[in-house]
Amino acid sequence: MRLVDVHCHLESKHFEGRLDSIISGAREAGIVRLITSSIVPEEWGLSESIARRYPEVEFALGVHPWYIKEGDEERVEALSRARECGAVAIGEIGLDKKSGPVPLERQKSLFDSQLAIARELDLPVIVHCRGAFDELRACVKKTGLSARGGLIHSFSGSVEIAAELIKQGFSFSFGGALTYRNSKKKEAVLKAVYPDRFMLETDSPDIPPVEAKPGPNVPANILYNLRAASEILGLSEEMVAEAGTANARRMFGLTLD
């Protein structure tokens, strides 16, 4: 099997000094690509350097809605060089009405700016959205996505919301939350978006699978997420892995051969 972890944070201090073993474990798990997403401008150079160091790693550049600070409106202008630097997406960006200290109007302003840059560069976006799907759809309707579309990671909405977002060009990635196997809504969403709009993620070092060892989540734990998706869908792990990898390859322009 060839797996793609479409959303992780290798920039995290949890992985400092451990990346060789983390990437080695990912390889052993069958991961052929990892997309690491920055969350603040101060990480952008680190994201690029990690991707230079490890052939399996691709990177995305963005400002997460929780961490917007004074001056970021000007700093995001530098994202116009994202494609030139080798980024495969603009992210992690988004909107959050449930947590975080940043007022929603300021989130929307920076989200719009990053959406516009992604569209100009013909790059997909990697989106965090909690409790703000109406606002997300309104922003995308106004600003648009590139032809490559967008990925909503760790999607928490309903089947009906997913259907509307698909019309706008979004796909969805699923991680450790699947392994708890306690949500009929999540199961229904997974079945609704599979196979064409489905991908796998870990969001490591966050959201570890229920079966994982104590400590920060790692990309190799994607195998637990794959197993849970396979059980929910009633399909082989190989088939589910193949669908997720094909979708990731298409959206992010990955070369896997």
C-alpha positions, 0 to 999 in steps of 0.5 A: 500500500502507498499512503499519503498523510495529507495533514500533519505538523512536522514543525511541532516542538514535539518532533524537535530532534526526532524527525529522522525517526519520525520519518523512518517510522512513516516510511515503514508504515507505507507513507510515501508522502506527508504534507506538513502545514505551517500555522504561523509565518515564523514556521514558513522557513522551517516547513520548507527546510524540512521538505528539503531534508526529506524527499517524502515531505511536501509542505503548505504555508499559511496562518491558522485562525487561532494564531493570527497576530498583529501584522499578519495582514502584511506578512501574508503578502509573502505567500505570493512566493509560495509556489516559487518556494515549492509549497503544494498548498496554502494552509493551514488556514480557516475559520473557527467560531468555537475556540481561539482568541481571534475575533471572527471578522479578523479571521475572515479578513485573513482567510479571504486574503489567503484564499485569493493568493491560493487562487492566483497561484493555482494552489489548493487550500488546507482548511480548518473549520469549526462552527463556521461552515456558513461563513466558510461557504460565503467567503469561498463564494466571494473569493473562489478556490483555484481549480485544484480546490480545497481540503477541509481537514478533520471535517466535523460537519454533516452530510448536508454541509459536505454536499454543499462544500463539494459543490464549491470544490472541497474534499475532506480528510479524516484522522484519529477521530475515526478510531473512536467509532462512536459517531453515526454522523461521522460514519455517514459523512465518510460514506458520503464523500468516499471515494472521490472526495476522501483522504487520510490524515493524522494531524500529528502531533494532535488527535492520536488514534484511540489505539496509539501509544501514549504521547504525541501522535505520529504519522505512522499512526495513519495505519489505525485511521486507515483500519477504522475507515476500512471497517466503517466503509466495509472495504479492504484497507488496500482499496481505501488507501488507494482512493485516498492516495489517488485523490491526494496525488490529484489535488496536490500535484504529487509525483509518486512514481 
